[in-house]
Amino acid sequence: MDRSLRADADYVLRNSLAAVLPDAAVRRALSSFAPGGRVLLVAAGKAAWQMAHAAVGCLGRVDGGVVITKYGHVQGELPGVTCLEAGHPIPDENGFASTWAALDLVAGSGTEDTVLFLLSGGGSALFEQPLIPGEELQDVTRQLLASGASIVEINMIRKRLSAVKGGRFAQACAPARVFQIVLSDILGDPLDMIASGPACPDSSTCADVRAVAEKYRLRLSPKARELLGQETPKRLDNVETCITGSVRELCAAAADACRSLGYRPVLLTDRLDCEAREAGRFLGTIARTHAGGGQALAFLAGGETVVYLTGSGLGGRNLELALAAAPVLAGVEDAAVFSAGSDGTDGPTDAAGGYVDGGTAAALAAKGWSIPQTLADNDAYHALQAVDGLLITGPTGTNVNDLSVALVRG
């Protein structure tokens, strides 16, 4: 491993994440917040605790609150707020119970009350009250995650099977006003798709949803199929929304960090949307093309790739992206590729993502790892762990999609 390039990758990732923490953005959004009655706080998603922490600090107090976030993401107690953890990316019973607690909190709220709703990516799994048995919802979620469906397609299905998604949570809050602050983790910031839009009118139709179910040949019960034919709210009159944070800001912060190290940043896209392996190979070819050219360059891509599950190993889209770049970079000096999720967890792992350089393929081969077989097994985590290629940040407190970078030292 090239320790100098690895240090640069760690620096870029660390400083990029620090720049997109939601604290300042939440405070800005609350600068015009003027509630009349009680303030009830509900926060859901991977960044829920950090957003709630900022909101409580800004407001001084709330009249009750529930935070629902991923296991290991609660960083301490918040005054007046119950902090709960649940499963992601597969919803679980703790998530269902936590969502009941949020619904109970807002039940009976009046016209003078305000529900401060803080929403971030991951909320689709974490904030859930299913209209079908929980076990079936878990099975449908697994089917969708393994199919290669886009997050928009996945969330179309989720909305129809939920009592809180697709605008239904806002309906449950009525007649109270909902002031919604959203941290975006979806390309283009489609409000009704971020965390499946619990407080946003749904733009998808029953025909759209049925087409997704047929496209991926989902195994659904008669009850689930019936729900796919029931329309979601198309208008909500009690919601005010502020979108803050995005992958664009993450890419801009990464460019600044690269520039401070002497690299010339080149933004390839902030809408990366393809198979993880293809993105990894592409970034690897870019690094290989420019290696040895005498310029220190950093090629940046922000977005969200997909993985087609063909094996039963451990990994995530960023780990798979990085591993796929390793054979392309084999033997190339002064070049590396790394990719990480801004929330600090890639899929069901404790790694944010992975790092590879020109020596990774040989190091893996020396330890008996076949890259093609590992990718077929979807076991990038264990392969990169064997060569010190995991990027470990811990929960970051933000979630604005993924950052992938090809570094060329020049």
N, C-alpha and C positions, 0 to 999 in steps of 0.2 A: 504493500500500500504506500502511496505517495502521501507522507504525513503532512507536507506543506499544503497540498491541495485539499486534504481532508480538513485541515484547520481552517482553510478559507471557506469551505462548504459549511462548517459548523458556525463560523462567524456570520455568514450571509443569512443562514436560517435563523439564528438567534436574534439578530438585529431586525430582520424582516418581521418576525412574530411580535417583537416588542413594539413595533410601530403600528400594529393593527389591533392591539388590545382595545376592547370596547369602552373602556372607562370614559375617555374624553368624549367619545361620540355619544354615549348615553347622557352625559352631563349637558352637551349641546342640545340634544333633543328635548331635554327637560327644561331648558331655559324659558320656554314659553308655556310650560305646563301650569295650568291654573285651575285645580280642582275645586269644586264647591262643597261637596260632602266628604264621605269617607273615601280613602284611597286603599284599594285592595290590589295587592301585587301578585301576579302570576307570571312565573318565568319558566320557560321550557326550552331545552336544547343543550348542546354541549357547552355553550358559553353562558348558560343560564345563571350559574352562581356568580360569575364575574359581572354580568350585567346587573343582577340584583344588588350586588355589593355596591356598585357604582350608584345605582338609583337610591338606595337607602342612605348612602352617604350624602347624596345631593339633597334629598328631601328632608333628611333628619329623622323621619319616622314614617311608618305606614300603619294602617289600621287592620293589618292581617296580611299574610302572604304565604304562598307555596312556591318553592323552587323544585323543579324536576330536572335532574341532569344525569349524566352517565355515571356508572360506578367509578369511584375514585376521583370524581371531579368537584365534590364539595370541599372547600378549603377552610371552612370554619363556620361558626354560628353567625346568624344575622338577626338583629333585634326585630321582634315581631313577625319573623318569617320562619316557617317550617321548611327545612332543606331535606329533600328526599333524593334517592338515587335509584336508577332502574336500568333495564337492559337495552343495549344498542349493539348491532343494528337489528337484532331480533327483539321485538317487544316482549315483555314478560309481565308476570302477575304484579310485581312491584310497580311497574309503570301504570298498569290498570288501576291499582289502588291509589297511587299518587294522583292520577288524573281525577279520580272520584273526589279526592280531597280538594282539588282545585275547583271542581264543579260545586262541591258543598260550600266552599268559601264564597262563591259569587251568587249562590242561590238566595233569592229574596232581596238582592240589592235593588236600590231604588233609583229614581230619576236623578237625584242629586249626587249619587255615588259614581266613582270612576274606577274602572278596572285597568290598572297599569299592566299591560301585557308585553312581556319582554321575550322575544322569540328569536331563536337561532337554529342553525342546521343541526340535524339529529332529532329535532322535535317530532318528526314523523313517527319514529319508533318510541320515543320517550313519553310523548303526550298522546295517550291513546285510551279510548273507551270503545272497545269493539262491539259491533252489532251482530257479530257471529261468535261462536265459541273461541276463546283465546287460543286454543291449540290449532284451530283451523287458520286463524289469522297468522300465527307463526309459520304454518306450513306455506301459506300463500306468499308471505314475505320471503321465505327461503327460495321458493320457486322463482320469484321475480329477481332476487339478487343473483341467482345462479344463471339466469337467462341471458344476461348482457343487456337487459332493458335499461333505457336512460332513466335518470332520476325523475324526469317529468312524467314518463310513462308509468313508472312505479307509483308515483304519488297520485296519478289519476285513479288507479285502482284503490289505493289506500283510502282516499276520500269517501268512496262509496260504501266502504265497510266500517266506517267510524261514526261515532256519535259526536265527535268534537272537530273533525277536520272539515275542509271545504266550507268554512263559514259558520259551522254549527256551534262552535264555542261562543262566537259573538252573539248568536241567537240566544244561547243559554244565559248570557250576561244581561240581556235586555230586561228592563228599560235602562239599565245603567249605561253610561258612556264607556267605550273602550278606547284607551289611548295606547296604540301599539307601536313599539319600537322594534324594528326587525334588523337583524344582522344577516346579510345575504350570503348564502353559500351555493347559489345556483347561477349559472351563466345567464347574463342579461337581466338578472334580478326580477324574475316573474313572481310577483308578490303572492299570487294564489298557489304557487308551487313550493315556496320556501316553507319547510316543515309541514307541507300539505295544506297551508292556508287556513288555520283554524278561525281567523278573524278576517277573512277576505272572501268576497263573492267568487265562486268557482267559474272559470272560463271554459272548462271542458264539458262536453255533452255526453249523454248516455251512449250515443253512437261512437264517440271517440273511445270511451272506456271499453265498450264491447269489442272494438277493433283491436285494442291492446290485448285483451284477454284471448282473442283468437290468434293474434300474431305469435304469442308466446305459448299457446296451447295450455293455458292454465287449468289445473285440476281444481274445480270449484263445486261446492255443494249447491243444491237447488236454492237454498236460502241466499247464498252469496250471489248467485246469478240473478236472483230477484232484486237484490240490492243494487246491482250494477244498472238496473233499469229505473232506479228512482233518482230523480234530479236533486241536485244540491242547490243551496241558496244562490241566487243570481243577483240579489241586491241586499245590501245592509246599510241601515241608516244611522247606526249608533257607533260607528268606528272612525277614528282618525289615525292615520298611519305615518310613521317616519321611518324610511329605510336608511340604514347607516352601515358603512363598512362593506367592502366587496373585494373580490379577487384583484380588481384593478389597483386598489390601494396596496395590496400585498405585493404585486409585481413592481409597483413604483418604489416601495420600500426596499425590495430586493435589488433594484437597479441602483439605488443610492448606496446600499451596502457594498455592492460589487465595485462601484465607482471609487469608494473610499479605499479599496484594496488595490486599486490600479487597473482594474478590468474596464474595458469599454462595454457597457451593457447594450444588448440588442434584444428588444422585446419582439419575440416571434408571434405571440398571441396571448390574449387573456381570455380566450374562449376555446381552450383545448378540450376536445370532445371526441374521443376515439378509443380504440382498444389500447389498454395499458402497454401491452407488448410492442404494438406498432409505434406508439409514442416513444418508448425507450429506444427502439432501434433507430428511429428517426433522429432523436437527439444524439445518439451515439455516432451516426454518420456525419452529422454537422460538426461535432467535436473532432472527428477523425479528419475531415476535410480541411479544417483550419489549423490543426495542430502543426507546429513547426513553422508557422507563417510569420513569426516575429512580432505578433500582436497579442496582447492579453485581452481575451474576449470572454464575455459571459452571455450566453443565449438563454433567454427567459421564456417560460411558458406557464401560464396560469390557467386553471380550469379543473375539469374532473373527467378522468378516463373511466373505462368500464373493464371488468374482468369476466371472462367466460369460465365458469368453474368446470373443470374436467377431472380434477383430482380431489383428494381429501386432506391436503396439507394445510399449513398455516401461512397466511400471508394477507396482503391487501394490495390495492391498486398501485400505490406508490412503491412498495417493495418489488412488485412484479415489473413495473416500469424500469426501475433501476437495474434489476437483474437482467432484463432483456437487452440493456445497453452494454453489458459486460463483454460478450463475445465480439461485438462490433469494435470496441475499444482495445481489444487484446493486443498487447505489445506496443501500444501508442504511449509515448511519454508526454507528460505535461498536459494531460486531458482527463477530465472526470465528468460524471453525470450523477446528479442526486435529485431525489424527489421526496416530498414530504407533505403530509396533511397538516393544515394550519391548526387543527385542534389538538395535535400531538398524539393521536392514535390512528393507525392505519388499519382499517378493518377490525377484526377481533384480536388485535395484538397490542403489546405495550410499546411498540415502536411508532414513531411518526412517519418513518419511511426508510429509504435506503440510499447508500452511497457505493459507487463503483468507479474504478479507474483502469488504466492500462494493465495493471497487474492483477486485477481481480479474477479474471478467467483462469489464469495459471494457478493462482492460489487455491481456487475451488477445485481444479483438476487434481492438484497435489493432495487434497484431502478427500478425493474420491467422489466429488460432486459433478454430475453431468448437468449442465445448464438446460439443455432441451428437455431432459427428463424431469428436472426440478420444476420447470415452467408447466409441463404437462400435469405434474402433481399439485400445482399451485402451492408450492412449499418454499417460496422465496425467503420467508422469515428465517427458517433454520439454515438455509444455505448462506445467507448474508451474515447471520450470527456467527457462523463458523470462521469467517474472515474479517470480523470486526467491521462489517459494513452496515450495521443498524444505526439509524439516527434516533436517539432517545432524548426526548425533551420533557416527558411527563405531560399531563394535561396543561394546556397553555392558557385557557380562559377565553379563547377566541375561536372562531370557526368561519373562515371566509374562503373555503375551497383549498385547492392544492397548488403547490409551487414546484415546478420542475426546472432544473438548471443544468446546462452544459458549460463547464469551465474549460477554457484553453489558456494556459499560462503564457504562451508566446515563445 
